[in-house]
C-alpha cells in the first residue's frame, strides 16, 4: 500500500509547492486516494503498540514516542501528539524507503563505472571487518574510505536538489532581503553539494572530496543531502545507518560486475529537478 505513495513521492513534493496541481489528472492522484487506507494502517500499528507497551522493554520508535506522549500529555504546546506520530511514521516509510533505495541503486551504478573505488572499499572491509562477521556501525570509525564513498555518492547524485519547502515563522532580514512571515522558502542543495570551491571538479565522482592528505575522513559543512535546521529529515540517522550497513554488507559478500565496459556506463540521471534517478542498468552480484 505504501508503494503507490512512494512511486509518486517527488510529484507529491511538487504539489506541496504548487497546491493547484492536486486537481490535475495523473497517477499522483492514487497517492491522495490511498491516504485514508495508509492512515488506518498506521493507526492499527500504533494501537497494537499501545496495547502491548512495556516501559521496561521499549521496542522501536513508536514505543519511545508513546512514552513521550504520556510524559507531555498535560502540555498544551507538546510536539508529541498523535497527529505528529502518524505523519512521522508515514514520512519514514514513504520518503525514507524510496530515497534510500534510489541512493543505493545509483551508488551501485557509480561503483560499476569506477571499479577501482569498489575494490578499495572491499579491501577496507576485508581489513576491518573480515568475512566472518557482519559490518556494524562501530566499524565506521575505522573505515574512512568507505564512509567517504557513501558521502560522495550522496553528494554526487544530489538526489533531491530542491527540498521540501520551509515556512518563515516571523519577519526576518537576510542580507539585503526582508523575508516576510509565512513566506515559503525552497533550499537549493545543489549550490552546496556541487560547490566548486569546496569540492574541486564537483561533476566528477571522487571519494577524495571527503578525505584529507593522510586518508582520514574529512567532514564538510557543505555536505547537506538532507534538510537542515529544526525541521530536518526525521529519518536522516536511519538513512545514514542503512546506506553504510547495506553497502558494506553487499560488497563484503559480492563482487559487482557490469554487463558492459565501465567506460560505456552512462551515469547521467534520467531526470533532474525535483529528483535525480539513476538510469536503468543490468549488473551481476558474484559471490566472493
Secondary structure, DSSP 4 states (H G I P E B T S, - for coil): -HHHHHHTHHHHHHHHHSGGGGGS-STTHHHHHHHHHHHHHHHHHHHHHHHT--TTS--SHHHHHHHHHHHTTT-TT-S--HHHHHHHHHHHHHHHHHHHHHHHHHHHHHHHHTHHHHHHHHHHHHHHT-SSS---GGGGGG-HHHHHHHHHHHHHH-TTSB---EE-SS-EEETTEEEPTT-EE--BTHHHHT-TTTSSSTTS--GGGGB-TTS-B---TT--SS--STT--TTHHHHHHHHHHHHHHHHHHEEEEESS-GGG-----S--SS---PPP--EEEEE-
